[in-house]
């Protein structure tokens, strides 16, 4: 496990509760204006450091060419771990109090440092493929208890392998993108035919996702003990879900339209190097996984505090409706990636793989409205007195996450999305 160097400080004034310390340096894609030129940056305190400027000035030189004056991070990520390490070390040095290269050059600071409030953030990578897992035992047990047999809430395969499905990469969106309420087939009456309607049970799912940093060849699985060599970093993920559409469509093949309309991610990718000091153990897995899923390293998860806030339209304050932790996840990211490739499936740089809803052991740690309001039987009361069973038009859902240890904080910022009304369809035209 990596240790934290508390002597490493930045010349930039960074608040103690900032997610973006010099120990973090997450990567993102930004532009000066909404339609301006996109390039790579790292978050530091309240600022974005323009890596394209550093590259052009000869202060950030990596093996194989230039990578940061580009609209996605894919080329940099694909350039390999040696470049990831070199970039992180160089950027930390440039931002440190001990180096005068950037600290004492006001002209360079004006060119390379932007206030986060003045820039537009974009999807950090081109996403070739998106997969969503179902790896929280608490979440799977809650859902199984609601809709199946409480005494046999988990299906027989759940404790044997990381269950997942292939989603739609085309609707992975960046935080701040409004989400239009989806419409589709619902079946409110078990004895009648389905109807076409706007979703009436729109939900969030509190997740993280990892970004593939190194692909594999088709037919060549990734070994579980080498899996983290293939993972670049993590983002927060709100995997929006239309529960009523899903209820009707998911048998026999699983989620389809209920999960294809929006998967919203935070704009900053926190690297696994930054998260290394916060490694921790997964829950005990019983039965012991089959050999190909059995990890030698018991510290195969991460201590990441997660929360969800709900802000109704025109409300003055948001209500914290969930507080949980990534460490509750039953299946690790390494196990997920290995299982995904065990049949020879090819993964590519930029692929995102969602954790599945992250729920903890108590009601205040449940990671979806389905669980918090227990399938609409226990409505949630918000600050100001409003109640919610599911997400309503005008609501904004805000997810946050961070790790903290020995006075050092490494965070993700937030993923925020507002729900807009469903489209009006006129099928007579």
N, C-alpha and C positions, 0 to 999 in steps of 0.2 A: 504494500500500500504506500502511495506517495505521501510525503510529509509536506507540511505547509511552511514556507519560508516567511516568517513574520517580519523579517528585516527588509523585505521587498516592498517598497512604497513608491507611489507615483508623484511627480511634481504637480499633477492636476489635483485640485481639491475634490475629493470624493467623499460623499456622505457615508457614515458608518453603515446605514441600512440600504445603501445602493446595491443593486444586483450586479453592477458592472465594475467590480474592483479590478486591479491590475492582475489579480490571480485568475481572472475569468477570461476576458478578451474573446467574447463570442463573435463569430463571423456573420455578416449580413450583406444584403445588397440594398443600396440606397441611391436616391437622386436628389438634386437640389430642389426640383419642382416635380409635380406629379408626372409630367411627361418629359422630364429632363433625362440626360444621359445616365444610365445605370452603371454603377461600379461597386467594387467590394470595399467594405469597411469593417472595423471592429468597434464595439461599444466600450467606452471607458468613462465611467461616471455619467455625467449628463451629455456627453459628447459622442460623436462618431469620428473615428480617425480614418481618413481617406487613404486606403492602401495603394490605390492607383497613383496618388501623388508621391508617396514614399518610393514606390517602384520607379517612377519616372525620374526621381531625384537620385537614384542609385543607392538608396538607403535600405532597400528591401530586395535583394537579388537572390533568386532561387534557381536551382538546377532545372534546366530544360526550357527556359524562356520566361515570358511575362504572363501573369495569370490574373491580375486584379483589375485591369481596365476592361472588364467584361461584364455582361449583364447577369451572369450566374456564377456560382462558385464551383461548378462541375469540373472545369479544367484544373483548378487548383487542387481540389480534392483528389482527382484522378492522378495527379502528379506524384502522389505517394507519401508515405509516412515520414521519410527523411525531410521532405519539404515542409510537412506539417510542423515537425519539431523545429526546423530552422526558422520558419516564419514566426512561431510563437516566441522563441528565444529572442529573436531580433526585435520584435514589437515590444516585448516586455522591457528590453534594454532601453529602447528609444523613449519609452514612457516613464522610465524609472527616474527617481530623484538623483541617482548616481551618474546619469549621463546628461551632458550639456548639449548634445546634438540638436534635440528638439526643444529642450527646456529653455535654452538661451537664444533661440532663433525665432523671433516674433513674426518675421515674414513667412517662415515656413509654417508656423502655427496657424496663421491666417489662411493659408492655402489648404492645410491638411486637417484642421479641426472644425467640425460643424456641430452646432447645437442639435441634439436629437429632436427638439421641438420644431426645428426649421427644415427638416428633411422629410422625404417620403420613403417609407420602407416598402420593399417588394419581396416576392417569393424568393428565398435565398438560393434555391437550386431548381434546375429543370428536373422534374420528377418523372422518370420513365415508368415506374410502377409503384402502386400503393397496396399494401397489405395491412389488414387489421386483425389482431389477435384477440383472444378472449381469455386472459391469463390471470385475472383476479379471482381467487377462490371465493372470497366473500361476495363479490358481485355475481358470479355464476350461481352460487348457492341461493342468494336472494331471488334472482330471476327464476331459478328452478322451483323454489318454494312457492312463489306467486303463481306460476303457470302450470306446474306439474305436481309431483308428489313431494310434500315437505319432508317426508322420511327418506326420499331418494332424489334429492334436489339435483345432484350432479349426474350427468349421463356417464355410462361406464368408461368412455374413452377420455374423459376430461382429466383424470389424474395420471393418464398414461402418456399424453402428448400435448404440446401447445396447439390448441384448436384455433384456426383462423380462416379467413376468406380473402380472396383477391378483390380489392375494391377498384375505384376509378381514380387514376392519377390526374385525369383531366379536370376534376373538380376539387383538387387540393388548392386552397386559397390562403392568402396571407391575412393575418390579424388586421382588423379594421374594415374588412370587406363586409358589406351588408349581406344578410342571408334572406332570400325570398322564401316565404313559407311554401313548401312543396304541395302539390296536389297529386292525387292518384286514386287507385281503387281502395275503398274501405269496405268493411263488412260489419256494420254495427248490429245487424240483426242476424243471428245464426240461422234463422229459418227463411231468410230472404236472399235474393241475389245481391251482389255487391253494388255499391254506388260509386260514382265519381265525385270527389269532394276535395276541398282543401284539407290538409292534415289537421286534425283536431288534438293530437297528442304529440306535439313537437317537443323534443327533449335534447339536452346536451349530454355529452359523455366526456368526463374528465379523463384525459389520457396524456401520455407522452408518445413520441415517435422517435425512432433512431434512424439516422441517415447512413445509408451504405456508403462506405469510403473506398472499398476495393471489391470488384466483382469476382466472379468465378467463371469457369468454362462450363458450357452445357454438359451435363453428365458427370460433373465433378463436384460432389458435395463439399461443404465447408465443415471441417472438423470442429467439434464444440470447444476444444481447448485452444483453437486458433481463431475462433469467431470474432473476438474483439479486435483482431488485426484488420477486420473487414468493416469496422464501425467507426465512422468519423466523429459523430456527435449526436446530440439530442435536441428536440424541440418540444414545446408544449403543443398539445393537440386537443381541439374540441371537435370530436367526431359526431357532428349533428345527426340526429336520428328521428325518423318519423315512425313512432311506435305503432300507430294504428295501421299504416300502410304495411309495415313489417309483419304485423300479426297475421294479416291475410295472405301475404305473398311468400313467407319464408319457408313453408312446407311445400315441396320436399327439398328444395335446393338451397335454402338459406337466404341471407339478405340480398336484396337487389335494389329496386328504386328507393327503398326506405333509407338507403345509406349512400346514394350516389350524388346527391345534390350539393353537398358542402362538407369538406373536411378542412377545418380552419387551423392554421399553425402559427406559432409565434415567429417573428421575423429573424430572431437571432438563434444561430446554431451554437450551443454550448458544447465544446469539444470534450471528448472522453479524458483528455489530459487534464483539463480543468476540473473535471469531476472525480479524478482518481483519488484525492484525499478523502472522499466521502463514501468510499466503497463499504459495503456491509453485506451480511449474509442474507440469502433468501430464506423464507420459511422452510422448515423441514418438509421434504417431499416424501410422501408415503402413498403407494409403494415406491421403492427406490427406482429411479428411471432406468429404462433399458440402456445398455452400454453406450450407444451412440449419443445419448443425452446426458450421460453422467459426467459432471464437471469435476476436475481435480481441485480447482480453486473454490473454496467454500465462500469466499467474499465475492459473490457474483452479482450483487445488486448494489443499489445506491440509496443513501439516506437523503431524500429530496422531499421537503415539505411542500404540500400542494394545497391550494384553496380555490373555491369558486364563489364569486359574488354575482348577485342578480340586481340589476338596476332597471326598474320600470321606467317607461317614458315619463318625463317631467318630474321624476322623483329627485329629491335633493341628495339622498345618500343611497349607496348600494348596501345590500344585506349580505353578509357572509353566510352562505347556506351549506358549505361543506369545507372541512379541513381534514386532510388525510396525508398519506406518505407513500412514495413509490416503493419503499422497502417491503410493503405488504404483498407485492406481486409474487405469485406462486412460481411462475415460470420466468426464467431470466431471459435477457435479450440474446445471450449466446445460444441458449437452448432454442429460442424462437428461430433464429437465423439458421441454425443447423437443421432443425426439423424442416424448415422451408425448402432447404436445398437437398435433403437426403435422397430424394428420388432423381436428382440431377437437374433440378430447376436452376436456371441461370438468373442471378441477380446482377444489377448494374449500379454503377456509381450514381448517387442521387436518389435511388429508390428509398421510399419512406415506409417504415413498418410500425404501425400503431400498437401500443401496449394492450389495448382493450381497456374498458372502463376500470379505473383504479378506485376500489372501495376498501375501506378499513372495517374494523370489527364492530363499530358502534354506529348508531343512526346518523350522528353528526359527521361521520366520515364516509358516508355513501356518495359515490361519484356520479350519480345521475338523478334526475327528478323522478324517474320511475321508481327508484328505491326510496328517495327522501320522502315523497308523498305516498309511498307504497301503493302504486297503481291507482292513484287518485282517491284512495280511501282515507288518507290522513293529510289533508291539504296543509301546506306550509304557510305560516303567517310571517309576512315581511315587516321590516320597520315601516311605520306609518299605517299599518293595519291591513294592507292588501294581502290577499291569499293567492297561492298558486298550487295547482296540481301538475300543470305542465307549463311550457313557455308560451307567453302570449305575444301578439304583435306589439312592437315598440319596445319590448324587453331587450336589454343588453346583458349578455353573459360574459363575465370577465374571469379568466383563469390565470393564476399566478403560481410560481414555483421557485424555490431556492434551496440551496444547501448552505449550512453554516457550521463552523467549527473553529475553535481557538481564535475567535475574533475575526475570522475571514468568511466573507459571504460570496457565494457564486450563484447567481440567479439567472432566470430565463426572461425576465421582464414579464410580459403578459400576452395572452391571446384574447382578443375582444371582438365580439360580433353582435350586431343588432339585427333583430328579426323584423322584416318588412312584410306587409300583407301579401297573401297569395295573388297570383295573376288572375284576371277575369277571363274565363274562356267562353267563347260563343261558338258552339259547334254547329249552329245553324247556318253560319256564313260559308 
